[in-house]
Amino acid sequence: MGHDILMIVIGLIIGLIIGFIGARSFMKKYLKKNPPINEKMIEVMMSSMGRKPSQKQIKQVMNQMNRYM
């Protein structure tokens, strides 16, 4: 009986680890294909703050955001 419970606990732990790794890799691929923000959104956001961003500034912001993804 103790052996059966131990096997169930080990199986649950292994399943959680595999599930976590699978979900993490899926989300990384999804965010790489569909980034949550793009250059047009950055341009609109900066324009709404009252300044016209240059293409260089937009690229800098995108590079900073991609660094943390």
C-alpha positions in Angstrom: 0.0 0.0 0.0 2.8 2.5 0.8 4.5 1.5 -2.4 1.4 2.4 -4.4 1.1 5.8 -2.8 4.7 6.5 -3.4 4.3 5.6 -7.1 1.3 7.9 -7.4 3.2 10.8 -5.8 6.2 10.3 -8.1 3.9 10.1 -11.1 2.2 13.3 -10.2 5.5 15.1 -9.7 6.9 13.9 -13.0 3.6 14.9 -14.7 3.8 18.4 -13.2 7.4 18.8 -14.4 6.6 17.7 -17.9 3.5 19.8 -18.0 5.4 22.9 -16.9 8.2 22.4 -19.4 5.7 21.8 -22.2 3.5 24.9 -21.3 6.6 27.1 -21.0 7.9 26.1 -24.5 4.5 26.5 -26.0 4.1 30.0 -24.6 7.6 31.0 -25.8 6.8 29.9 -29.3 3.5 31.6 -29.2 4.9 34.9 -28.0 7.7 34.8 -30.6 5.1 34.3 -33.4 2.6 36.8 -31.9 4.4 39.4 -29.9 2.2 41.3 -27.5 3.3 44.7 -28.9 4.6 45.7 -32.2 6.3 48.8 -33.7 3.0 50.4 -34.7 1.7 50.2 -31.2 4.9 51.8 -29.8 4.6 54.6 -32.4 0.9 55.2 -31.4 1.8 55.1 -27.7 4.7 57.6 -28.1 2.5 59.9 -30.3 -0.2 59.9 -27.7 2.3 61.2 -25.2 2.9 64.2 -27.4 6.0 63.3 -29.3 6.7 62.0 -32.8 9.1 59.1 -32.5 11.8 58.5 -35.0 12.3 55.0 -36.5 15.5 54.7 -34.5 13.7 55.4 -31.2 11.0 52.8 -32.1 13.7 50.2 -32.9 15.5 50.9 -29.6 12.2 50.3 -27.7 11.6 47.1 -29.6 15.1 45.9 -28.9 14.7 46.6 -25.2 11.4 44.7 -25.1 12.8 41.7 -27.0 15.7 41.5 -24.6 13.4 40.6 -21.8 11.3 38.1 -23.7 
